[in-house]
């Protein structure tokens, strides 16, 4: 898969994983693993990019004697996710065209 396309889709998957409730790295990986293979070395740069873009905010809280970093979706993150969802029917048409032509 094209690296840029996969990167963009992974960002949307991360936003969708935390849309309903805050989460942390390991849980995000667990939530996404049935859908897409993602490692810590892939996830954390995505989280950093989304945070830098204002799509996520973070806070730390003690858990089992360590600080755990939690991620929350912001209004910007919700806007990005909503924009993706509205473009989904067009993307589905494109995928169906490609799969029908090459499948």
C-alpha positions as CSV (number, residue, x, y, z in Angstrom):
1,X,0.0,0.0,0.0
2,X,1.2,3.5,-0.7
3,X,2.9,4.9,2.3
4,X,1.2,8.3,2.3
5,X,-2.3,6.7,1.8
6,X,-1.6,4.2,4.7
7,X,-0.3,7.0,6.9
8,X,-3.5,9.1,6.3
9,X,-5.8,6.1,6.9
10,X,-3.9,5.2,10.1
11,X,-4.4,8.7,11.4
12,X,-8.1,8.4,10.8
13,X,-8.2,5.0,12.5
14,X,-6.4,6.4,15.6
15,X,-8.9,9.3,15.8
16,X,-11.8,6.8,15.4
17,X,-10.3,4.6,18.2
18,X,-10.4,7.5,20.7
19,X,-13.6,9.2,19.3
20,X,-15.8,7.9,22.1
21,X,-13.4,7.9,25.0
22,X,-9.8,8.8,26.0
23,X,-7.3,6.1,25.5
24,X,-3.6,5.3,25.8
25,X,-1.0,3.8,23.4
26,X,-1.3,0.1,24.3
27,X,-5.1,0.2,24.3
28,X,-5.2,2.0,20.9
29,X,-2.9,-0.7,19.4
30,X,-5.2,-3.4,20.9
31,X,-8.3,-1.7,19.6
32,X,-6.9,-1.4,16.1
33,X,-5.2,-4.8,15.8
34,X,-8.3,-6.6,14.5
35,X,-8.5,-4.1,11.7
36,X,-4.9,-3.1,10.9
37,X,-1.4,-4.1,12.0
38,X,0.1,-1.3,13.9
39,X,3.2,-1.2,16.1
40,X,4.3,1.2,18.8
41,X,7.0,2.5,16.5
42,X,4.2,3.4,14.0
43,X,1.6,4.6,16.5
44,X,3.6,7.1,18.6
45,X,4.7,9.2,15.7
46,X,1.1,9.3,14.5
47,X,-0.1,10.4,17.9
48,X,2.7,13.1,18.0
49,X,1.6,14.4,14.6
50,X,-2.1,14.5,15.6
51,X,-1.2,16.3,18.8
52,X,0.9,18.8,16.9
53,X,-1.9,19.4,14.5
54,X,-4.3,20.1,17.3
55,X,-6.4,16.9,16.7
56,X,-5.5,15.4,20.1
57,X,-4.7,16.6,23.6
58,X,-2.9,14.6,26.2
59,X,-2.6,14.3,30.0
60,X,-0.7,11.9,32.2
61,X,-2.1,10.0,35.2
62,X,-0.5,7.5,37.5
63,X,-1.2,3.8,36.8
64,X,0.5,1.0,38.7
65,X,3.2,3.3,40.0
66,X,4.0,4.8,36.5
67,X,2.7,7.7,34.6
68,X,0.5,6.7,31.6
69,X,-0.2,9.2,28.9
70,X,-3.8,9.5,27.8
71,X,-5.0,10.9,24.5
72,X,-8.3,12.8,23.9
73,X,-9.8,13.9,20.6
74,X,-10.3,17.6,20.2
75,X,-12.8,19.6,18.1
76,X,-10.3,19.6,15.3
77,X,-9.9,15.8,15.5
78,X,-13.6,15.4,15.4
79,X,-13.8,17.7,12.4
80,X,-11.1,15.6,10.6
81,X,-13.0,12.4,11.4
82,X,-16.3,13.8,10.2
83,X,-14.7,15.1,7.0
84,X,-13.4,11.6,6.3
85,X,-16.8,10.0,7.0
86,X,-18.5,12.3,4.5
87,X,-16.0,11.4,1.9
88,X,-16.4,7.6,2.6
89,X,-19.1,7.0,-0.1
90,X,-16.8,8.5,-2.8
91,X,-13.9,6.5,-1.5
92,X,-16.0,3.3,-1.6
93,X,-16.9,4.0,-5.3
94,X,-13.2,4.4,-6.1
95,X,-12.3,1.2,-4.3
96,X,-15.1,-0.7,-6.0
97,X,-13.9,0.6,-9.4
98,X,-10.3,-0.4,-8.7
99,X,-11.3,-3.8,-7.4
100,X,-13.7,-4.5,-10.2
101,X,-11.1,-3.4,-12.8
102,X,-8.2,-5.3,-11.3
103,X,-9.9,-8.1,-9.4
